[in-house]
């Protein structure tokens, strides 16, 4: 089960909103972080988040039992290890 952590700051709101709208993902809070969990790979489309490139590439605070298989200008994909 892939897990992704994003710092809960205004700059990452678009990222979190896209995750919350995906019914295949669970979004909850752990301290100052938003934890995004999926049964299948987590895929976030950059354009849907409205994030600029600098924010996009710095949004990921951590992963748990997962591996990032794509993190480019188009999307972020996190899969279970």
PDB file of N, CA, C and O in Angstrom:
ATOM      1  N   UNK A   1       0.844  -1.172   0.000  1.00  0.00           N
ATOM      2  CA  UNK A   1       0.000   0.000   0.000  1.00  0.00           C
ATOM      3  C   UNK A   1       0.895   1.243   0.000  1.00  0.00           C
ATOM      4  O   UNK A   1       1.570   1.509   0.994  1.00  0.00           O
ATOM      5  N   UNK A   2       0.912   1.999  -1.085  1.00  0.00           N
ATOM      6  CA  UNK A   2       1.766   3.186  -1.149  1.00  0.00           C
ATOM      7  C   UNK A   2       1.268   4.302  -0.231  1.00  0.00           C
ATOM      8  O   UNK A   2       0.067   4.534  -0.094  1.00  0.00           O
ATOM      9  N   UNK A   3       2.238   4.989   0.395  1.00  0.00           N
ATOM     10  CA  UNK A   3       1.927   6.126   1.260  1.00  0.00           C
ATOM     11  C   UNK A   3       2.866   7.272   0.934  1.00  0.00           C
ATOM     12  O   UNK A   3       4.069   7.090   0.746  1.00  0.00           O
ATOM     13  N   UNK A   4       2.278   8.453   0.874  1.00  0.00           N
ATOM     14  CA  UNK A   4       2.998   9.666   0.504  1.00  0.00           C
ATOM     15  C   UNK A   4       2.675  10.736   1.537  1.00  0.00           C
ATOM     16  O   UNK A   4       1.525  10.867   1.955  1.00  0.00           O
ATOM     17  N   UNK A   5       3.680  11.499   1.950  1.00  0.00           N
ATOM     18  CA  UNK A   5       3.488  12.584   2.910  1.00  0.00           C
ATOM     19  C   UNK A   5       3.812  13.909   2.258  1.00  0.00           C
ATOM     20  O   UNK A   5       4.804  14.045   1.543  1.00  0.00           O
ATOM     21  N   UNK A   6       2.942  14.900   2.523  1.00  0.00           N
ATOM     22  CA  UNK A   6       3.096  16.252   1.995  1.00  0.00           C
ATOM     23  C   UNK A   6       2.937  17.210   3.170  1.00  0.00           C
ATOM     24  O   UNK A   6       1.997  17.076   3.954  1.00  0.00           O
ATOM     25  N   UNK A   7       3.837  18.168   3.299  1.00  0.00           N
ATOM     26  CA  UNK A   7       3.728  19.154   4.359  1.00  0.00           C
ATOM     27  C   UNK A   7       2.453  19.971   4.156  1.00  0.00           C
ATOM     28  O   UNK A   7       2.157  20.414   3.046  1.00  0.00           O
ATOM     29  N   UNK A   8       1.707  20.163   5.235  1.00  0.00           N
ATOM     30  CA  UNK A   8       0.456  20.920   5.143  1.00  0.00           C
ATOM     31  C   UNK A   8       0.748  22.419   5.227  1.00  0.00           C
ATOM     32  O   UNK A   8       0.767  23.012   6.306  1.00  0.00           O
ATOM     33  N   UNK A   9       0.972  23.004   4.060  1.00  0.00           N
ATOM     34  CA  UNK A   9       1.198  24.444   3.916  1.00  0.00           C
ATOM     35  C   UNK A   9       0.368  24.919   2.729  1.00  0.00           C
ATOM     36  O   UNK A   9       0.042  24.123   1.848  1.00  0.00           O
ATOM     37  N   UNK A  10       0.021  26.202   2.693  1.00  0.00           N
ATOM     38  CA  UNK A  10      -0.832  26.706   1.605  1.00  0.00           C
ATOM     39  C   UNK A  10      -0.313  26.392   0.203  1.00  0.00           C
ATOM     40  O   UNK A  10      -1.105  26.174  -0.714  1.00  0.00           O
ATOM     41  N   UNK A  11       0.983  26.367   0.032  1.00  0.00           N
ATOM     42  CA  UNK A  11       1.554  26.099  -1.286  1.00  0.00           C
ATOM     43  C   UNK A  11       1.164  24.720  -1.812  1.00  0.00           C
ATOM     44  O   UNK A  11       1.103  24.514  -3.024  1.00  0.00           O
ATOM     45  N   UNK A  12       0.902  23.776  -0.911  1.00  0.00           N
ATOM     46  CA  UNK A  12       0.575  22.408  -1.308  1.00  0.00           C
ATOM     47  C   UNK A  12      -0.928  22.131  -1.350  1.00  0.00           C
ATOM     48  O   UNK A  12      -1.332  20.986  -1.556  1.00  0.00           O
ATOM     49  N   UNK A  13      -1.751  23.142  -1.162  1.00  0.00           N
ATOM     50  CA  UNK A  13      -3.204  22.939  -1.141  1.00  0.00           C
ATOM     51  C   UNK A  13      -3.734  22.290  -2.413  1.00  0.00           C
ATOM     52  O   UNK A  13      -4.591  21.409  -2.334  1.00  0.00           O
ATOM     53  N   UNK A  14      -3.256  22.694  -3.568  1.00  0.00           N
ATOM     54  CA  UNK A  14      -3.716  22.110  -4.830  1.00  0.00           C
ATOM     55  C   UNK A  14      -3.379  20.639  -4.926  1.00  0.00           C
ATOM     56  O   UNK A  14      -4.173  19.840  -5.421  1.00  0.00           O
ATOM     57  N   UNK A  15      -2.201  20.283  -4.451  1.00  0.00           N
ATOM     58  CA  UNK A  15      -1.750  18.892  -4.438  1.00  0.00           C
ATOM     59  C   UNK A  15      -2.694  18.050  -3.578  1.00  0.00           C
ATOM     60  O   UNK A  15      -3.150  16.983  -3.991  1.00  0.00           O
ATOM     61  N   UNK A  16      -2.974  18.552  -2.378  1.00  0.00           N
ATOM     62  CA  UNK A  16      -3.847  17.830  -1.438  1.00  0.00           C
ATOM     63  C   UNK A  16      -5.271  17.764  -1.982  1.00  0.00           C
ATOM     64  O   UNK A  16      -5.931  16.734  -1.847  1.00  0.00           O
ATOM     65  N   UNK A  17      -5.751  18.834  -2.588  1.00  0.00           N
ATOM     66  CA  UNK A  17      -7.110  18.855  -3.131  1.00  0.00           C
ATOM     67  C   UNK A  17      -7.293  17.784  -4.196  1.00  0.00           C
ATOM     68  O   UNK A  17      -8.316  17.099  -4.213  1.00  0.00           O
ATOM     69  N   UNK A  18      -6.325  17.632  -5.078  1.00  0.00           N
ATOM     70  CA  UNK A  18      -6.405  16.603  -6.122  1.00  0.00           C
ATOM     71  C   UNK A  18      -6.460  15.217  -5.487  1.00  0.00           C
ATOM     72  O   UNK A  18      -7.223  14.361  -5.933  1.00  0.00           O
ATOM     73  N   UNK A  19      -5.661  14.994  -4.456  1.00  0.00           N
ATOM     74  CA  UNK A  19      -5.672  13.697  -3.766  1.00  0.00           C
ATOM     75  C   UNK A  19      -7.022  13.452  -3.089  1.00  0.00           C
ATOM     76  O   UNK A  19      -7.545  12.338  -3.132  1.00  0.00           O
ATOM     77  N   UNK A  20      -7.582  14.480  -2.469  1.00  0.00           N
ATOM     78  CA  UNK A  20      -8.882  14.340  -1.788  1.00  0.00           C
ATOM     79  C   UNK A  20     -10.006  14.030  -2.768  1.00  0.00           C
ATOM     80  O   UNK A  20     -10.965  13.346  -2.410  1.00  0.00           O
ATOM     81  N   UNK A  21      -9.902  14.517  -3.981  1.00  0.00           N
ATOM     82  CA  UNK A  21     -10.941  14.285  -4.988  1.00  0.00           C
ATOM     83  C   UNK A  21     -10.862  12.892  -5.616  1.00  0.00           C
ATOM     84  O   UNK A  21     -11.807  12.460  -6.276  1.00  0.00           O
ATOM     85  N   UNK A  22      -9.764  12.197  -5.421  1.00  0.00           N
ATOM     86  CA  UNK A  22      -9.578  10.853  -5.973  1.00  0.00           C
ATOM     87  C   UNK A  22     -10.160   9.842  -4.984  1.00  0.00           C
ATOM     88  O   UNK A  22      -9.624   9.655  -3.892  1.00  0.00           O
ATOM     89  N   UNK A  23     -11.249   9.197  -5.369  1.00  0.00           N
ATOM     90  CA  UNK A  23     -11.933   8.260  -4.464  1.00  0.00           C
ATOM     91  C   UNK A  23     -11.112   7.011  -4.165  1.00  0.00           C
ATOM     92  O   UNK A  23     -11.442   6.273  -3.236  1.00  0.00           O
ATOM     93  N   UNK A  24     -10.064   6.760  -4.919  1.00  0.00           N
ATOM     94  CA  UNK A  24      -9.200   5.598  -4.676  1.00  0.00           C
ATOM     95  C   UNK A  24      -8.149   5.890  -3.605  1.00  0.00           C
ATOM     96  O   UNK A  24      -7.421   4.990  -3.187  1.00  0.00           O
ATOM     97  N   UNK A  25      -8.070   7.147  -3.160  1.00  0.00           N
ATOM     98  CA  UNK A  25      -7.067   7.537  -2.179  1.00  0.00           C
ATOM     99  C   UNK A  25      -7.698   7.912  -0.849  1.00  0.00           C
ATOM    100  O   UNK A  25      -8.829   8.395  -0.796  1.00  0.00           O
ATOM    101  N   UNK A  26      -6.953   7.684   0.219  1.00  0.00           N
ATOM    102  CA  UNK A  26      -7.359   8.104   1.558  1.00  0.00           C
ATOM    103  C   UNK A  26      -6.416   9.219   1.980  1.00  0.00           C
ATOM    104  O   UNK A  26      -5.198   9.091   1.859  1.00  0.00           O
ATOM    105  N   UNK A  27      -6.980  10.309   2.474  1.00  0.00           N
ATOM    106  CA  UNK A  27      -6.186  11.455   2.901  1.00  0.00           C
ATOM    107  C   UNK A  27      -6.472  11.708   4.378  1.00  0.00           C
ATOM    108  O   UNK A  27      -7.625  11.891   4.769  1.00  0.00           O
ATOM    109  N   UNK A  28      -5.413  11.718   5.201  1.00  0.00           N
ATOM    110  CA  UNK A  28      -5.573  12.051   6.607  1.00  0.00           C
ATOM    111  C   UNK A  28      -4.367  12.870   7.055  1.00  0.00           C
ATOM    112  O   UNK A  28      -3.464  13.139   6.263  1.00  0.00           O
ATOM    113  N   UNK A  29      -4.356  13.266   8.331  1.00  0.00           N
ATOM    114  CA  UNK A  29      -3.311  14.142   8.842  1.00  0.00           C
ATOM    115  C   UNK A  29      -2.477  13.434   9.895  1.00  0.00           C
ATOM    116  O   UNK A  29      -3.003  12.728  10.755  1.00  0.00           O
ATOM    117  N   UNK A  30      -1.178  13.632   9.815  1.00  0.00           N
ATOM    118  CA  UNK A  30      -0.237  13.092  10.792  1.00  0.00           C
ATOM    119  C   UNK A  30       0.680  14.255  11.173  1.00  0.00           C
ATOM    120  O   UNK A  30       1.579  14.620  10.416  1.00  0.00           O
ATOM    121  N   UNK A  31       0.447  14.825  12.337  1.00  0.00           N
ATOM    122  CA  UNK A  31       1.219  16.003  12.740  1.00  0.00           C
ATOM    123  C   UNK A  31       1.055  17.100  11.715  1.00  0.00           C
ATOM    124  O   UNK A  31      -0.071  17.401  11.321  1.00  0.00           O
ATOM    125  N   UNK A  32       2.150  17.712  11.263  1.00  0.00           N
ATOM    126  CA  UNK A  32       2.049  18.800  10.287  1.00  0.00           C
ATOM    127  C   UNK A  32       2.001  18.313   8.837  1.00  0.00           C
ATOM    128  O   UNK A  32       2.162  19.104   7.908  1.00  0.00           O
ATOM    129  N   UNK A  33       1.778  17.010   8.648  1.00  0.00           N
ATOM    130  CA  UNK A  33       1.787  16.434   7.309  1.00  0.00           C
ATOM    131  C   UNK A  33       0.420  15.905   6.903  1.00  0.00           C
ATOM    132  O   UNK A  33      -0.395  15.533   7.746  1.00  0.00           O
ATOM    133  N   UNK A  34       0.189  15.877   5.609  1.00  0.00           N
ATOM    134  CA  UNK A  34      -0.968  15.213   5.032  1.00  0.00           C
ATOM    135  C   UNK A  34      -0.456  13.876   4.508  1.00  0.00           C
ATOM    136  O   UNK A  34       0.501  13.831   3.735  1.00  0.00           O
ATOM    137  N   UNK A  35      -1.101  12.783   4.932  1.00  0.00           N
ATOM    138  CA  UNK A  35      -0.718  11.447   4.462  1.00  0.00           C
ATOM    139  C   UNK A  35      -1.719  11.022   3.405  1.00  0.00           C
ATOM    140  O   UNK A  35      -2.929  11.070   3.626  1.00  0.00           O
ATOM    141  N   UNK A  36      -1.208  10.606   2.259  1.00  0.00           N
ATOM    142  CA  UNK A  36      -2.032  10.138   1.143  1.00  0.00           C
ATOM    143  C   UNK A  36      -1.726   8.660   0.965  1.00  0.00           C
ATOM    144  O   UNK A  36      -0.577   8.274   0.744  1.00  0.00           O
ATOM    145  N   UNK A  37      -2.762   7.838   1.061  1.00  0.00           N
ATOM    146  CA  UNK A  37      -2.602   6.387   0.986  1.00  0.00           C
ATOM    147  C   UNK A  37      -3.475   5.848  -0.128  1.00  0.00           C
ATOM    148  O   UNK A  37      -4.602   6.303  -0.325  1.00  0.00           O
ATOM    149  N   UNK A  38      -2.947   4.874  -0.857  1.00  0.00           N
ATOM    150  CA  UNK A  38      -3.719   4.241  -1.921  1.00  0.00           C
ATOM    151  C   UNK A  38      -3.539   2.738  -1.897  1.00  0.00           C
ATOM    152  O   UNK A  38      -2.514   2.234  -1.438  1.00  0.00           O
ATOM    153  N   UNK A  39      -4.530   2.026  -2.391  1.00  0.00           N
ATOM    154  CA  UNK A  39      -4.400   0.582  -2.553  1.00  0.00           C
ATOM    155  C   UNK A  39      -3.593   0.310  -3.813  1.00  0.00           C
ATOM    156  O   UNK A  39      -2.715  -0.553  -3.835  1.00  0.00           O
ATOM    157  N   UNK A  40      -3.902   1.053  -4.847  1.00  0.00           N
ATOM    158  CA  UNK A  40      -3.173   0.997  -6.110  1.00  0.00           C
ATOM    159  C   UNK A  40      -2.149   2.127  -6.102  1.00  0.00           C
ATOM    160  O   UNK A  40      -2.109   2.909  -5.152  1.00  0.00           O
ATOM    161  N   UNK A  41      -1.335   2.228  -7.121  1.00  0.00           N
ATOM    162  CA  UNK A  41      -0.381   3.346  -7.170  1.00  0.00           C
ATOM    163  C   UNK A  41      -1.076   4.699  -7.027  1.00  0.00           C
ATOM    164  O   UNK A  41      -2.190   4.898  -7.513  1.00  0.00           O
ATOM    165  N   UNK A  42      -0.404   5.608  -6.361  1.00  0.00           N
ATOM    166  CA  UNK A  42      -0.876   6.981  -6.218  1.00  0.00           C
ATOM    167  C   UNK A  42      -0.372   7.745  -7.440  1.00  0.00           C
ATOM    168  O   UNK A  42       0.828   7.772  -7.710  1.00  0.00           O
ATOM    169  N   UNK A  43      -1.291   8.362  -8.173  1.00  0.00           N
ATOM    170  CA  UNK A  43      -0.908   9.147  -9.347  1.00  0.00           C
ATOM    171  C   UNK A  43      -1.546  10.523  -9.213  1.00  0.00           C
ATOM    172  O   UNK A  43      -2.767  10.649  -9.108  1.00  0.00           O
ATOM    173  N   UNK A  44      -0.704  11.554  -9.218  1.00  0.00           N
ATOM    174  CA  UNK A  44      -1.162  12.934  -9.125  1.00  0.00           C
ATOM    175  C   UNK A  44      -0.687  13.659 -10.383  1.00  0.00           C
ATOM    176  O   UNK A  44       0.506  13.676 -10.685  1.00  0.00           O
ATOM    177  N   UNK A  45      -1.625  14.255 -11.109  1.00  0.00           N
ATOM    178  CA  UNK A  45      -1.306  15.008 -12.318  1.00  0.00           C
ATOM    179  C   UNK A  45      -0.915  16.436 -11.922  1.00  0.00           C
ATOM    180  O   UNK A  45      -1.682  17.121 -11.246  1.00  0.00           O
ATOM    181  N   UNK A  46       0.252  16.879 -12.334  1.00  0.00           N
ATOM    182  CA  UNK A  46       0.727  18.208 -11.940  1.00  0.00           C
ATOM    183  C   UNK A  46      -0.196  19.327 -12.392  1.00  0.00           C
ATOM    184  O   UNK A  46      -0.490  20.240 -11.620  1.00  0.00           O
ATOM    185  N   UNK A  47      -0.651  19.265 -13.624  1.00  0.00           N
ATOM    186  CA  UNK A  47      -1.507  20.343 -14.132  1.00  0.00           C
ATOM    187  C   UNK A  47      -2.795  20.468 -13.337  1.00  0.00           C
ATOM    188  O   UNK A  47      -3.300  21.574 -13.150  1.00  0.00           O
ATOM    189  N   UNK A  48      -3.334  19.348 -12.864  1.00  0.00           N
ATOM    190  CA  UNK A  48      -4.569  19.377 -12.073  1.00  0.00           C
ATOM    191  C   UNK A  48      -4.360  20.070 -10.728  1.00  0.00           C
ATOM    192  O   UNK A  48      -5.302  20.625 -10.162  1.00  0.00           O
ATOM    193  N   UNK A  49      -3.131  20.039 -10.214  1.00  0.00           N
ATOM    194  CA  UNK A  49      -2.848  20.651  -8.912  1.00  0.00           C
ATOM    195  C   UNK A  49      -2.714  22.161  -9.002  1.00  0.00           C
ATOM    196  O   UNK A  49      -2.925  22.865  -8.013  1.00  0.00           O
ATOM    197  N   UNK A  50      -2.367  22.662 -10.173  1.00  0.00           N
ATOM    198  CA  UNK A  50      -2.125  24.092 -10.324  1.00  0.00           C
ATOM    199  C   UNK A  50      -0.780  24.516  -9.745  1.00  0.00           C
ATOM    200  O   UNK A  50      -0.490  25.710  -9.674  1.00  0.00           O
ATOM    201  N   UNK A  51       0.045  23.557  -9.330  1.00  0.00           N
ATOM    202  CA  UNK A  51       1.353  23.858  -8.738  1.00  0.00           C
ATOM    203  C   UNK A  51       2.343  24.299  -9.812  1.00  0.00           C
ATOM    204  O   UNK A  51       2.388  23.741 -10.909  1.00  0.00           O
ATOM    205  N   UNK A  52       3.123  25.298  -9.474  1.00  0.00           N
ATOM    206  CA  UNK A  52       4.239  25.682 -10.332  1.00  0.00           C
ATOM    207  C   UNK A  52       5.341  24.658 -10.137  1.00  0.00           C
ATOM    208  O   UNK A  52       5.337  23.916  -9.155  1.00  0.00           O
ATOM    209  N   UNK A  53       6.270  24.614 -11.053  1.00  0.00           N
ATOM    210  CA  UNK A  53       7.314  23.585 -11.021  1.00  0.00           C
ATOM    211  C   UNK A  53       8.100  23.558  -9.717  1.00  0.00           C
ATOM    212  O   UNK A  53       8.365  22.475  -9.194  1.00  0.00           O
ATOM    213  N   UNK A  54       8.481  24.707  -9.176  1.00  0.00           N
ATOM    214  CA  UNK A  54       9.280  24.731  -7.947  1.00  0.00           C
ATOM    215  C   UNK A  54       8.523  24.090  -6.785  1.00  0.00           C
ATOM    216  O   UNK A  54       9.105  23.332  -6.010  1.00  0.00           O
ATOM    217  N   UNK A  55       7.248  24.387  -6.661  1.00  0.00           N
ATOM    218  CA  UNK A  55       6.425  23.790  -5.597  1.00  0.00           C
ATOM    219  C   UNK A  55       6.220  22.308  -5.880  1.00  0.00           C
ATOM    220  O   UNK A  55       6.313  21.479  -4.975  1.00  0.00           O
ATOM    221  N   UNK A  56       5.946  21.982  -7.115  1.00  0.00           N
ATOM    222  CA  UNK A  56       5.705  20.591  -7.507  1.00  0.00           C
ATOM    223  C   UNK A  56       6.865  19.686  -7.107  1.00  0.00           C
ATOM    224  O   UNK A  56       6.654  18.631  -6.509  1.00  0.00           O
ATOM    225  N   UNK A  57       8.068  20.090  -7.429  1.00  0.00           N
ATOM    226  CA  UNK A  57       9.226  19.245  -7.171  1.00  0.00           C
ATOM    227  C   UNK A  57       9.632  19.219  -5.696  1.00  0.00           C
ATOM    228  O   UNK A  57      10.438  18.378  -5.295  1.00  0.00           O
ATOM    229  N   UNK A  58       9.090  20.121  -4.891  1.00  0.00           N
ATOM    230  CA  UNK A  58       9.431  20.133  -3.466  1.00  0.00           C
ATOM    231  C   UNK A  58       8.269  19.691  -2.574  1.00  0.00           C
ATOM    232  O   UNK A  58       8.394  19.728  -1.350  1.00  0.00           O
ATOM    233  N   UNK A  59       7.162  19.280  -3.150  1.00  0.00           N
ATOM    234  CA  UNK A  59       5.965  18.947  -2.368  1.00  0.00           C
ATOM    235  C   UNK A  59       6.102  17.663  -1.558  1.00  0.00           C
ATOM    236  O   UNK A  59       5.538  17.566  -0.468  1.00  0.00           O
ATOM    237  N   UNK A  60       6.825  16.693  -2.055  1.00  0.00           N
ATOM    238  CA  UNK A  60       6.925  15.399  -1.378  1.00  0.00           C
ATOM    239  C   UNK A  60       7.824  15.536  -0.149  1.00  0.00           C
ATOM    240  O   UNK A  60       9.007  15.858  -0.263  1.00  0.00           O
ATOM    241  N   UNK A  61       7.241  15.285   1.030  1.00  0.00           N
ATOM    242  CA  UNK A  61       8.012  15.336   2.273  1.00  0.00           C
ATOM    243  C   UNK A  61       8.545  13.959   2.636  1.00  0.00           C
ATOM    244  O   UNK A  61       9.550  13.848   3.339  1.00  0.00           O
ATOM    245  N   UNK A  62       7.878  12.902   2.162  1.00  0.00           N
ATOM    246  CA  UNK A  62       8.350  11.559   2.458  1.00  0.00           C
ATOM    247  C   UNK A  62       7.431  10.506   1.873  1.00  0.00           C
ATOM    248  O   UNK A  62       6.311  10.792   1.450  1.00  0.00           O
ATOM    249  N   UNK A  63       7.933   9.277   1.859  1.00  0.00           N
ATOM    250  CA  UNK A  63       7.145   8.131   1.427  1.00  0.00           C
ATOM    251  C   UNK A  63       7.352   7.023   2.446  1.00  0.00           C
ATOM    252  O   UNK A  63       8.347   7.020   3.171  1.00  0.00           O
ATOM    253  N   UNK A  64       6.416   6.083   2.503  1.00  0.00           N
ATOM    254  CA  UNK A  64       6.496   4.977   3.458  1.00  0.00           C
ATOM    255  C   UNK A  64       6.175   3.678   2.728  1.00  0.00           C
ATOM    256  O   UNK A  64       5.129   3.565   2.089  1.00  0.00           O
ATOM    257  N   UNK A  65       7.071   2.699   2.822  1.00  0.00           N
ATOM    258  CA  UNK A  65       6.900   1.409   2.149  1.00  0.00           C
ATOM    259  C   UNK A  65       6.545   1.580   0.681  1.00  0.00           C
ATOM    260  O   UNK A  65       5.717   0.844   0.145  1.00  0.00           O
ATOM    261  N   UNK A  66       7.172   2.549   0.037  1.00  0.00           N
ATOM    262  CA  UNK A  66       6.832   2.914  -1.337  1.00  0.00           C
ATOM    263  C   UNK A  66       8.077   3.306  -2.101  1.00  0.00           C
ATOM    264  O   UNK A  66       9.163   3.460  -1.543  1.00  0.00           O
ATOM    265  N   UNK A  67       7.879   3.462  -3.397  1.00  0.00           N
ATOM    266  CA  UNK A  67       8.943   3.957  -4.266  1.00  0.00           C
ATOM    267  C   UNK A  67       8.315   4.925  -5.274  1.00  0.00           C
ATOM    268  O   UNK A  67       7.222   4.683  -5.787  1.00  0.00           O
ATOM    269  N   UNK A  68       9.021   6.017  -5.545  1.00  0.00           N
ATOM    270  CA  UNK A  68       8.558   6.967  -6.556  1.00  0.00           C
ATOM    271  C   UNK A  68       9.029   6.457  -7.907  1.00  0.00           C
ATOM    272  O   UNK A  68      10.230   6.340  -8.148  1.00  0.00           O
ATOM    273  N   UNK A  69       8.080   6.151  -8.793  1.00  0.00           N
ATOM    274  CA  UNK A  69       8.436   5.626 -10.110  1.00  0.00           C
ATOM    275  C   UNK A  69       8.318   6.682 -11.210  1.00  0.00           C
ATOM    276  O   UNK A  69       8.778   6.472 -12.333  1.00  0.00           O
ATOM    277  N   UNK A  70       7.704   7.811 -10.882  1.00  0.00           N
ATOM    278  CA  UNK A  70       7.630   8.935 -11.821  1.00  0.00           C
ATOM    279  C   UNK A  70       7.497  10.214 -11.012  1.00  0.00           C
ATOM    280  O   UNK A  70       6.657  10.307 -10.116  1.00  0.00           O
ATOM    281  N   UNK A  71       8.321  11.192 -11.328  1.00  0.00           N
ATOM    282  CA  UNK A  71       8.182  12.529 -10.739  1.00  0.00           C
ATOM    283  C   UNK A  71       8.783  13.495 -11.741  1.00  0.00           C
ATOM    284  O   UNK A  71       9.949  13.878 -11.651  1.00  0.00           O
ATOM    285  N   UNK A  72       7.954  13.872 -12.692  1.00  0.00           N
ATOM    286  CA  UNK A  72       8.406  14.772 -13.743  1.00  0.00           C
ATOM    287  C   UNK A  72       7.407  15.908 -13.892  1.00  0.00           C
ATOM    288  O   UNK A  72       6.528  16.082 -13.048  1.00  0.00           O
ATOM    289  N   UNK A  73       7.539  16.671 -14.954  1.00  0.00           N
ATOM    290  CA  UNK A  73       6.666  17.841 -15.138  1.00  0.00           C
ATOM    291  C   UNK A  73       5.210  17.478 -15.378  1.00  0.00           C
ATOM    292  O   UNK A  73       4.344  18.351 -15.343  1.00  0.00           O
ATOM    293  N   UNK A  74       4.927  16.199 -15.621  1.00  0.00           N
ATOM    294  CA  UNK A  74       3.563  15.772 -15.907  1.00  0.00           C
ATOM    295  C   UNK A  74       2.840  15.158 -14.716  1.00  0.00           C
ATOM    296  O   UNK A  74       1.668  15.451 -14.483  1.00  0.00           O
ATOM    297  N   UNK A  75       3.530  14.309 -13.962  1.00  0.00           N
ATOM    298  CA  UNK A  75       2.837  13.574 -12.900  1.00  0.00           C
ATOM    299  C   UNK A  75       3.813  13.047 -11.847  1.00  0.00           C
ATOM    300  O   UNK A  75       5.025  12.975 -12.050  1.00  0.00           O
ATOM    301  N   UNK A  76       3.218  12.684 -10.718  1.00  0.00           N
ATOM    302  CA  UNK A  76       3.910  11.988  -9.652  1.00  0.00           C
ATOM    303  C   UNK A  76       3.236  10.639  -9.514  1.00  0.00           C
ATOM    304  O   UNK A  76       2.012  10.565  -9.410  1.00  0.00           O
ATOM    305  N   UNK A  77       4.019   9.569  -9.511  1.00  0.00           N
ATOM    306  CA  UNK A  77       3.490   8.214  -9.356  1.00  0.00           C
ATOM    307  C   UNK A  77       4.276   7.538  -8.238  1.00  0.00           C
ATOM    308  O   UNK A  77       5.504   7.455  -8.286  1.00  0.00           O
ATOM    309  N   UNK A  78       3.549   7.055  -7.229  1.00  0.00           N
ATOM    310  CA  UNK A  78       4.142   6.369  -6.084  1.00  0.00           C
ATOM    311  C   UNK A  78       3.532   4.983  -6.010  1.00  0.00           C
ATOM    312  O   UNK A  78       2.312   4.827  -5.992  1.00  0.00           O
ATOM    313  N   UNK A  79       4.402   3.973  -5.967  1.00  0.00           N
ATOM    314  CA  UNK A  79       3.933   2.590  -5.947  1.00  0.00           C
ATOM    315  C   UNK A  79       4.446   1.889  -4.697  1.00  0.00           C
ATOM    316  O   UNK A  79       5.455   2.284  -4.112  1.00  0.00           O
ATOM    317  N   UNK A  80       3.732   0.841  -4.300  1.00  0.00           N
ATOM    318  CA  UNK A  80       4.150   0.033  -3.159  1.00  0.00           C
ATOM    319  C   UNK A  80       5.483  -0.620  -3.485  1.00  0.00           C
ATOM    320  O   UNK A  80       5.771  -0.962  -4.633  1.00  0.00           O
ATOM    321  N   UNK A  81       6.271  -0.781  -2.463  1.00  0.00           N
ATOM    322  CA  UNK A  81       7.585  -1.427  -2.632  1.00  0.00           C
ATOM    323  C   UNK A  81       7.427  -2.894  -2.811  1.00  0.00           C
ATOM    324  O   UNK A  81       8.418  -3.607  -2.968  1.00  0.00           O
TER     325      UNK A  81
END
